[in-house]
């Protein structure tokens, strides 16, 4: 992470907000709710939600949004759950959300346990913390009847993890053209503001051939050998360091036994960059290598029986925005306001990738607390002082949509 430079005018907005009684009371309330927030985090974490199987958790989340008085709460065709908190009608429309799904497959024991002040459980941080932070912020606004200029859409998306490929947030923006800003909440410190999106393309590549006995039919081409040729060539690619661009062959499978010429081999490839242009260049190079490898294996054995199929299984858009953008500066100033050193985090892949790629201001913010073991069965969350996360996000929201009679929205209406 790199140290951030704060915009002086935006910092003044937050100095003014911190003087307001309703803001002071709201921040105190969030602190007092820390244990309740944790209990809600545990409750939601213990509802299984593998990617593509988020319905059960989505139903429960919808109930909780409705109980907090959110208007128009609904579940869309993809499984996203959203409702709106109306402002005065004089401001922008901001989304505040987290994601319902976890990386853990169906059947995983998601029961949580407490030990040494920490809570252990698959998904307790990612994104149990984000989901709960959304509810805490909404509860706070409702409890003090905070009047904002802009509208705020609160909710949760599906398909953020892995091969979910951000399908929830993609569907959301396919349905809406009235969104002016977007905040995604993930586990992490309130000091961290993510404002760049790492794009990725993922391919499942399958080589097929006749197969045969390793001795009796020696001379036939091998699907595994073709795949190996491709891996060797891909591993020799030298991508640019700036903008950061990366690749990996993540898994390889195939063959039936040690003494068989493989009739099929598969590999999964992950390509990433913060530059859409560099990502496309890398993709074209890798796809070329994949076909070359099939040709070379056929040529080696004077045949044409090796074929290859490349299937796109993941497409996360890349995107960037200026660190001087109002949404970025608002998040940084809010971090400063709660007493943390504001910092700009490096690019990563979150729901914010999609709006950033569309030119819609977006940031991903940390829900507070310490965490570890993410995406493992030993995942844990430490709730010590975790209330700073929702406090920082609430302040970010108030700066962006505007607090009635106090500050004009920092976020501009796009239409």
PyMOL commands that set and color helices and strands:
alter all, ss='L'
color gray80, all
select helices_A, chain A and resi 8-17+21-32+34-45+55-67+128-143+162-164+167-175+223-235+276-300+326-337+352-357+387-401
alter helices_A, ss='H'
color red, helices_A
select strands_A, chain A and resi 2-3+71-75+81-85+93-99+113-115+118-120+151-157+181-186+192-194+199-208+212-213+245-254+260-261+264-273+307-316+343-344+362-366+370-372+380-382
alter strands_A, ss='S'
color yellow, strands_A
deselect
rebuild
show_as cartoon
